[in-house]
Amino acid sequence: MKPLEAELDRARDLDVDALADAIETIGFECTRCGACCKSESGCGADDADEEPHTATVFPDEVRTLQSAADTDDYDWRDVARPMPYGLTEGPDGPEGETFEWALQTDDCGDCVFYEEGDDDYSGACAVHEDRPLICQTYPFSVDLGGTSQPMGEAVDEEGMVRAHECEGLGRDIDRADAVDLAEALKARAVRELEEAISVRDAFEPVETDTGEVVVHDSEGAKRPDGTPVDD
Ligand code: SF4
């Protein structure tokens, strides 16, 4: 069996109760600090230091966010940008081929859906009910090949559940919330591997012109506005 398919089988076999045990043991409560939604470098960083928020969003999640309650008439580009890894800096900006999409960012490099609060602990997500799986499961991930960051320290004996650095770790979580999080974590692992397999199978190299960006996702090759290259 090919490695990604084998990892997908492992993801489908993940035991939600065991994942919930690990989450319950380390504990977690979101403090609404916004660290996982904002630029790491902070607003106004020099170009060289700029590290915009970069979180993967899948094509169907982009469409969900386009039609989410507070995003009437959002364009594809309002929600997603080409994943920057793999692009090169050309005379007119980024160019080349890349894989997958990242949540769009604002002028500060923060997720475009992040709403700053009145203090450090009242930030909010404008699309909370429709947020992507990666946001639903932060700061946790599972240690399976083909799945995405955040990785981090193991929080269970088997090393399957990982937790990225986050100030919400260590806080009490009740069993029902731990199970909900564990279910989302498993769903995300399965989804990421299904997506990775589809991207691999749909991939066909595209000749790009100067200044052109092509994004390969599970539905084929697209322009930065989400339309297929073939159109
Ligand atoms: S979609 Fe919401 S939860 Fe996800 S990074 Fe943006 S503001 Fe944060």
Boltz pocket constraint, residues with backbone or C-beta under 6 A from the ligand:
constraints:
  - pocket:
      binder: B
      contacts: [[A, 36], [A, 37], [A, 55], [A, 103], [A, 111], [A, 112], [A, 113], [A, 114], [A, 115], [A, 124], [A, 125], [A, 126], [A, 127], [A, 128], [A, 131], [A, 132], [A, 135]]
      max_distance: 6.0
